[in-house]
Amino acid sequence: MKQIYLDNASTTKVDTKVVEAMIPYFSEKYGNASSQHLIGQEAKRGLEESRHTIAKSIKAKDDEIIFTSGGTESNNLVLKGLFFANEKKHIITTKIEHDSILNTCKWLEKQGAKITYLDVDKGGFVNPEDVENAIGSETLVVSIIHGNNELGTIQNIEKIGEICRAKEVYFHIDACQSYTKVPINVGKQDLDFVTLNSHKIHGPKGVGALYIKKGIKINPILHGGGHEFSLRGGTENISGIVGFAKAVKIIKNSNLKKINELRDKLINEILKIPNTKLNGPKDNRLCNNINISFGNIEGEAIGGYLDAYGICSSTGSACSSHTMETSHVLKAIGLSDLEANTSIRLSLSKFNNEEEIDYVLKVLPKIVKKLRRMSPIK
Ligand SMILES: Cc1ncc(COP(=O)(O)O)c(C=O)c1O
């Protein structure tokens, strides 16, 4: 059966152009970028050209980009790295962060950090005034998810950046979901740290980056041989890094427009099914995100039926779905456990087309009808 992949917020298919760009770094330019010989220097060139591509994409300087193993490591590095390099111990974040931020914060609390977890409104937006009010003399950093992985909510980082600058606290955004979908300009948006990864944008898994504004000191968490400006020890994953940069280079704005149109069609048509509700905002939402609650039926059950029809969806974020806990993000926007568990997330990519969307729209209402007939809750 043909698979219709609508779980692109979890991960994406690697573009064949990305694979092609990576292959020479396994078979010909396989050197260690620290080696002085020709093959090592070819690897070094691949590394530095990739660093330039990533830096340029967010209007940063090349030496402000550190390559990591992904979003999780970048998020750990910024919070732990700052905490252990500074006297100030207060971190401000939100209740709708990815687990790699929330669990890092929980761990840092055990090391003596004081964490403020800000509330969000019904759409998942942080109120910049709340950020301002939470900042005190002990505040070290404000860490906010730019585009939410479950709801698609895009935060007003310009405003929050302005506040952080005025109050002289560091500002970090986790941009794993928004990168290349929403413009990031580290200067204009007053950003000190930005977390990026590759596998959400048709690049390989296990590669990411952290932008660190020049002059800010953090401690490494991986100590090693001086790689990545002595901030991240370990031989660089050159093929992965080259693939990441290639994924960035081939992004086309026309694809974003197409994804946006398909998303709107899906949302508008699904909402015609009785007793359905869009979770997250209508505007300022990632172009590929849909999150909908279906009254009285389990999201897990809908996902199971969709899978049987060859449609890949998800409930909550993939990272938390194996714990079977109710999504902390849906709870933060005010959904009850019951309501949150009736939701599914569909997330699109450039590889989806209208025919696939029409198929989903044919199948989904039938599944909902069938499950509602079977549901004990009316
Ligand atoms: C917002 C956000 N932050 C961080 C991560 C973690 O990234 P990675 O899978 O590269 O470790 C993800 C991926 O699920 C994410 O969506």
The ligand as an ORCA input file, in Angstrom:
! r2SCAN-3c Opt
* xyz 0 1
  C      10.940     21.807     18.943
  C      11.912     20.674     18.990
  N      13.026     20.806     19.723
  C      13.939     19.838     19.793
  C      13.772     18.648     19.110
  C      14.811     17.579     19.242
  O      15.588     17.499     18.079
  P      16.435     16.200     17.712
  O      15.457     15.144     17.331
  O      17.284     16.654     16.549
  O      17.253     15.858     18.891
  C      12.625     18.473     18.327
  C      12.412     17.213     17.591
  O      11.543     16.431     17.873
  C      11.661     19.509     18.273
  O      10.551     19.389     17.562
*
